[in-house]
């Protein structure tokens, strides 16, 4: 079974631009969660999607948004990029919405650098 | 407020030695606790997952323990190898709020030859 894939792996953007990151979950998994990881903050939860609906949301500004398609693939968008948005963005998939005894499987991440 | 605290923040050990990482949590009501290993620049990889009724789970040289009464977990690494150098993250999920997970800040382990 193929793992979680994220594209692109690396991205360099300029302040003020917007960016879209993509995540394809493991086949059969319907839950996709997004996380931001920076050296000083650790893993910060952005949001979780299940069956095309946002089920949970972290404490991030409205510049961060996401969506999930009918095939469970998910995209995350960040508008009006700031230098502080530079981070590793991780996507994780799970068979069901978090809380059960199901594990989350993480992708390799997208390294975003904002200059 | 749900919190997960890990200790120590960082640890350096010699190859072949054992070590134990700690995780204390205040997440309630408890659903499950997971330990992940994250190599630098890579996504976390699951090591163990434990529910309320489980107090020990092993995965090769990794053994996790859970004390649901004291809300503490530990990850014991036996006969460490250079490849064990990584960040180890403790994650606790609640049975409410659609199972939102709380992440610890991780313990950075360095294994030296």
Interface residues (C-beta under 8 A of the other chain):
Chain A: X4 X35 X42 X43 X44 X45 X48 X55 X56 X88 X90 X92 X97 X98 X99 X100 X101 X103 X104 X105 X106 X107 X108 X109 X111
Chain B: X31 X32 X34 X36 X41 X42 X43 X44 X45 X46 X49 X51 X89 X91 X93 X94 X95 X96 X97 X98 X99 X100 X101 X103 X104 X105 X106
